[in-house]
Amino acid sequence: MPRRHLHLTDAAENPLRAALRGLRTALELPGDFPPDVLAEAADVASSPVVSGHEDATDLPFLTIDPPTSTDLDQAMHLERRGHGYRVHYAIADVAAFVRPGGALDTEAHRRVTTLYFPDGKVPLHPTSLSEGAASLLPGQTRPAVLWQIDLDAEGAAVATRVRRALVRSRAKLDYADVQHRIDAGTAEESLALLKDIGTLREEQEVARGGISLNVPEQEIVQRDGGYGLEYRAPLPADGWNAQISLLTGTAAARLMTEAGTGILRTLPVAPGGAVARLRLSAQALHIDWPHHVPYAQIVRSLDPGKTNHAAFLQDCTTLLRGAGYTVFENGELPTPAVHAAVADLYTHCTAPLRRLVDRYAAELCLAAVADREPPEWVLAALPALPKEMADGTRRANTVERECVDLVEAALLKDRIGAVFDAYVVDVKEQEPTTGTIHIDDPAVVARIEGGSTRLPLGERLRVRLTQADPGTAKVLFAPA
């Protein structure tokens, strides 16, 4: 299943919020931070370690995040450089606040990632840091790991520099605002260049065989005094912004591999059988996929606003299974070393407020640029990081899946027996009467079973809701 971010904006108490609280308890997730962690956070919030930080507050950074986000990991400033471009990308310097081996560090290793719920989150770090002293909030001077990546006229990276610096964001923008400003021609040059650089980087991605899936997200919307589910197709600005992060992740991976020690985000190439199954799905969904056209090219041609294209994009996420974190030392790269979807060496390094591994990747890159050994606390933690991250990612995926199931069940519980139009997006090989359907309205991706004949993969099908129980967080359909 794709990543589906659900947002509940109404602050009023309702059964859905109560069910979400119950889900937190049922999944045995971390609760409030222990007193010693909060005490340490309060102490370091006012006294981060910034003795080695350069002053880069003259650069007019801006952030691009969802409207309600306050845990801001990244800020950017883009400029022209002769016939090319220069990307300044500031990443929150969490290591300036978290002392190795301290209470904050220990708790971060227990939590691993921030967990997102429709009505809130379970943060990796106390909010006094993640949404306060360490967040790149506008108008605040903050310690950062500052990347400077020079690109040529075609958008290829030609030089990378990374250092610690103090930065100051000037503005907090959201994706819709960015898209509007760029489309209207009112964006300042730094922001306007996001389209130019993002488009060039997308072309670079095409050239190396990479792929970014623009899968529509499910969103909770207020409707007629209640709630509904709708799909939101990503804006072009979402993709341009993501390209800056991908650029930094590939630059970081290069630095680490050249230094001989690091941690990569890897993904094996999908087996031929999986791609062949996708071709059958495309045919069933009436998507023209000539045999000479590569998978990456057909995916880029899709319009997530079209129902059958959106359903196929959902199905394409099956090729992304198997991603993991791999440590290497002494210059011996793992196999595979490349992330198949990125089609390049890649690592996670741009979200340290929300993901544990990024703090370590930053230290490895800073050491590589300075031509020195990484700190001992980094080297000591490396062997255990892949398993920690795998466990944390698995938990985050479980939270996401259970939240989606619960929200869908809560919004459909009074419609048992109702009939809907759906697309069949997956059929189990061993149980061809069982599979997954994609419904337009409400925006639901759910299980279907109970028919007497094989489900028609990719075809429209009238389905009847047979189960929607928020208590068990499951929705089930059957052929109508």
RALINUR-V272372 format. One record per run of one state. SS is the DSSP state (~ for helix, > for strand, _ for the rest). FROM is the first residue (numbers start at 1). TO is the last residue. If there is no record, write none. Layout:
SS/FROM/TO
SS/FROM/TO
//
This chain:
_/1/14
~/15/26
_/27/34
~/35/45
_/46/53
>/54/55
_/56/60
>/61/64
_/65/73
>/74/81
_/82/83
>/84/92
_/93/93
~/94/96
_/97/102
~/103/111
_/112/112
>/113/113
_/114/114
>/115/117
_/118/119
>/120/122
_/123/126
~/127/133
_/134/137
>/138/138
_/139/140
>/141/151
_/152/156
>/157/173
_/174/174
~/175/184
_/185/188
~/189/208
_/209/216
>/217/223
_/224/225
>/226/232
_/233/235
~/236/259
_/260/261
>/262/267
_/268/271
~/272/284
_/285/294
~/295/300
_/301/306
~/307/320
_/321/323
>/324/328
_/329/338
>/339/339
_/340/343
>/344/344
_/345/354
>/355/355
~/356/370
_/371/375
~/376/412
_/413/418
>/419/427
_/428/434
>/435/439
_/440/443
>/444/448
_/449/459
>/460/469
_/470/473
>/474/479
_/480/480
//
